[in-house]
């Protein structure tokens, strides 16, 4: 009887599903910022952006992420949204530092080959800097901003995969005319599409 119980216990252990695990995710990425709006003007074209994200996914579908991205030459020389009619831009950039919540289902499990589609959203710092060619002005804004989007991660091994991501960014503005801070969406927003290699451990 004891031998039969031991065999049944060993069989049950062998057939039971492996326990889920928590994953750390590190993704250097590169892509483009586009669809920019600022005030009454809209920026045309696409602008190279690059950055890195560090995330953690728990045993379920919820996790978090810290995302950092830098977009040089974000405002084109013909964009007069910040600097006035007829002026030109010699240097400009946008930096985003966001803390996000990740919601993604690991299809195929959390080891080996698998796919994880996800939604992402959060808030943080959205910094813009614009300088004109004659160095007559230098606009440096640090605003509170949000980002929302989604993407998919696909893994070929336990530790290496690829990630594609599309997000919408928008800044907040602060109105203190009534002597009390009043936050609302500003006119500055844009989209970002990136791709990168994801390292999982």
PESUL-V431129 format. One line per field, one symbol per residue. phi: phi as a letter, one per 40 degrees, with the letter a starting at -180 (. if undefined). psi: psi as a letter, one per 40 degrees, with the letter a starting at -180 (. if undefined). burial: I if it has 24 or more other C-alpha atoms within 12 Angstrom, else O. A space follows every 10 residues. Layout:
phi = ???
psi = ???
burial = ???
This chain:
phi = .ccccccccc cccccccccc bcbcbbbcaa aabagcbagc bbccgbbdba aabbbabccb bbababbbab bcfcccdccb cbbhcgcbbc aaabbbbbbb bbbacccggb bgcabbcaba aiaicbbbbb bcccfcaacb bbbcababia iabbbbbcbb abababbbba cbbbbbccgb dbcaccccaa bbbbbacbbb a
psi = dddddddddd ddddeiiiii iihihhhiii aihifhhhbe ihhiaihhii aiihihhaeb ehaiihhhih hifdhidehf ddeiheiihd hiihhhhihi hhhihhheae iahiigiiii iaiahhhihh hidefdihhh hhihiiiiai aihhhdadeh aihhhhihih iiihhfdeeh hhhihaehii ihhiiihhhh .
burial = OOOOOOOOOO OOOOOOOOOO OOIIIIIIII IIIIIIIIOO OIIOOOIIII IIIIIIIOOO IIIIIIIIII IIIIIIIOII IIIOOOOIII IIIIIIIIII IIIIIIOOII IOOOIIIIII IIIIIIIIII IIOOOOOOOO IOIIIIIIII IIIIIOOOOI IIIIIIIIII IIOOOOOOOO OOOOOIOIII IIIIIIIIII O
